Amino acid sequence: MAENKIELKSVNELLGMKFFIPSYQRGYRWTEQQVKDLLNDIDEFHPEKNNDTGEETWYCLQPLVVKKMDENDSRLAGQNDPKDWFEVIDGQQRLTTVFIILNVLDNQQLSLKYQTRPDSEQFLSDITNKSEESNIDFFFMCKAKEVVNNWKGYTVELVDKLKNSCKVIWYETQDNAYDVFKRLNSGNISLSNAVLVKAFLLKDDNFYGLNSDALRLKQLEMAGEWDRMEQTLHNNSFWYF
């Protein structure tokens, strides 16, 4: 049985992939301020090279939780190429915003198909204010596009950083997609993004040159530090202070 997969993927890697937004997902609702914050965060991030490993630092966008779809899935009926689609379980708001930014600033497009809002796929490729009143999703997409158009930063550098220095924590599950969605959004799994970040940090592959005993000890040490930080953030007296 295949195992769940967790790894890093750059935005550039996502450009060649196909994403399906299922009916249980809510529509696009990012505010203008959220779009501005994302643009400013990316603009203010400056990659630095690690002298020991030669690798550059990267900006973490958000975990993206997906499941590989069966090419015979009836929801993909009508697609010219039903292979290699991923159902987006969590992270679609930011994924759509990245689509809008790249479409406006670099004429790049992601493949996004919406189950209950099929017109959104076409609208995203050519966002016009004339249609913003016909659909609440279109209204928010238009506002996001306006923010990107009016953004005062250096767009060439931002696009390069977004594509090459911004990464998602890619979590590919083998479980029932809707069950995972319910768990992530029902409160049964608290701090779901934090859980995914923690899982990524504690991967065996991150600890080079350690034998198995030293590896487990280091992971336990880091997990203990993480738990202590989390407990502190749940402590009301900490916030009162």
N, C-alpha and C positions, 0 to 999 in steps of 0.2 A: 504494500500500500504506500502511495506517495506521501511524503511528509510536507508539512507547511514549510514555506521558503521565506527567509528574511535576508535582504541584501540591500545595497545602495544602488540607485539608478539616477543618473543625471537627467535633467530635462531634455537634453539632446537625445538621449536614448528613448525617451517617451515619444518623441516626434514620429518615429516610425511604427508606433503601436496603435491598436484600435481599442477604444473603450466604449462600453455599453452602460448607460445610466438606467437602471431598472425603475419600474413604476413605484416601488416603495420609497424611493428617494424624493425628498422635497425639491421644489424648484430652486432656481438660482436666486439667492437673497443677499449677496454680499453688498454692503453699503459702500458709499463713496469713500468714507474714511478708511474702511478696511483695505480698499484698493490702494489708496494713498500710502497707507502704512506699509503695505507689501513693497511697493515701488521704492519707498524711502529706505526700507530695511536692506533691500538688494543693493541700492545705490551706495549706501554707507558701508557695505561689507567689502573688505579688501583682502583677497586671497593672499596667503603667505606660504612660502615654501618651507617645509621641515628639512633642516640641514641633514638630519640623520637618515630619513627615509626618502627624501627627494619629492615627497608628495605635497600637494597644495592643500591648504585648509579649504573647507567648503561650507556653504550655507544650507542648513536643513530647512526645507520648505514645510514638510508635514509628512507623517506616515501616510502611505497610500495602500489601503487594504483592498485586494482584488481576488477574483477567482477566475481561472481559465474556463471559458465556455466551451461546451460541446458544439461542434460545427453543425450538428443536426438540431440544435435548440430552435424551437419554433419562433422564438423572439427574434431570430436573425433571418427569418424568411424574407426573401426579396433582396438580400444583400448579394452583390455580385461575387464577393469572396467571403464566405462565412467562416473561414479559418482564422485562428489566432486572435479571437476577440477576448477581452477581459471585462468581466462584470465588476463595476466599481461599487464596493461595499461601504467604503468610508474615504473621504478626501475629495469628493466631486466638486465642492464649492471652489476650492483653491485650484483644482485642475482646470475648471472652466475659466477662472480668472487668468491663469497662465496662458490658456488658449487665446483669450482676448488680447492680452499684452503682446504676445508674439504675432498675432494676426495684424494688429495695428502698427507695431513698430518694425516688423521684419517680414511681413507678408507670409509668415509660416502658419501652418495649420496642423492641429491634432485631429485624429479621427474620433469624433464623439457622436454616438448615436443615443437618442433619448427615446425610451419606450413609449411614454405617454405624451411626450411633447415633440413629435417628429419634426415639426417645423423649426425647432430650435437649432437643429444641426445645420440647416441651410441658412438660418438667420445669423448664426455665429460667423459664418464666412463672409457675410455682407450686412453688417449691422447698420440699420438706418432708423432715424428717429421717427420716420413716418409710421412705423409699425409698433411703436412702443406702447400705445394705448390698447392694442388688440390682445395683449398677453402680459401678465404681471412679470413673467420671466424676462420678456423683451424689455420691459421698463428698466429693470435692474441691469440688464446687459448693456442697454444704451447709456445708463449713468456710468457704468464701469468704463465704457469706451471713451466717454467724455473726459473722465479723470485721466486716462492714459494719454489722450490727445493733448490735454492741457498741462501735462506734467512737464516740469521745467528742467529735468535732469539731462545728462548727456546720453542719448538713447543708444548710440552704437556700443558704448562701453557697457551699458546696462543689459542690452540684449546678449552680449558675449558672456557676461557674468551669469545671467539667468540660464542660458543654455549649457554652459560648461562648468560653472562653479556652484550651481544650486542643485541639490540632490534631494530625492525623497527616500525615506526608508520604505522599501518595497516589501510588503507582507502579502505573500500569495498563499491563500488558505485552500485546503482541500475539503473543508467542512461545508455544510449547507449554507449558501450565501445569506439567505434571509435570516437564518438562526443567528449567524454571526452579527448581522446588522442589528437584530433585536438586542443581543447581548451588549453590543457597543453603545446602544442608545437607551437602554432601560435602566442603567445605573448598576447592573449586576457586575459590570467590569468598570470600576472607577479609574479615572485618569488613564483612559485607554491609550492615548498618545504616549504618555509617560511609560506605560508598560512596554510598548513597542520599542521605545528608545532604550530602555533598560535591557531588553532582550538583545538588541543589537550590540550594545556595549559589552555584554557578557559573553558574546559568541567566542567559541574556542579559537577561531581563526585570528582573533585580535591579540592573542598572546603568543608571540614568537619565542622559540628557544626554551620553553619551559617544559619540564617533564610533567606527567599526569598529576602527580601529587602537588607540585608547586602551582600548576594550573588551577586545580580545584581550590587550593588555599587562597590564591589571588582572587578568584571569582567570589568566594565566600566573603573575603575582606571587602571587596567593592560592593557586593550585595548588602552587606551590613551597613556600610556607609550610606548607601542609597536609602535603606529603610530608616536610618536615623534622621536623614534629611526630610524624608516624607512625614515621619512622625512629628517633627518640629513644625512643619507647615500645616499640620492638622491641629496644632496646639493653640488654643485661643489666646493664652497668655503671651505667646510669641507676637501675635498681631496686635494685642493691646499695647505691648511695649513699643 
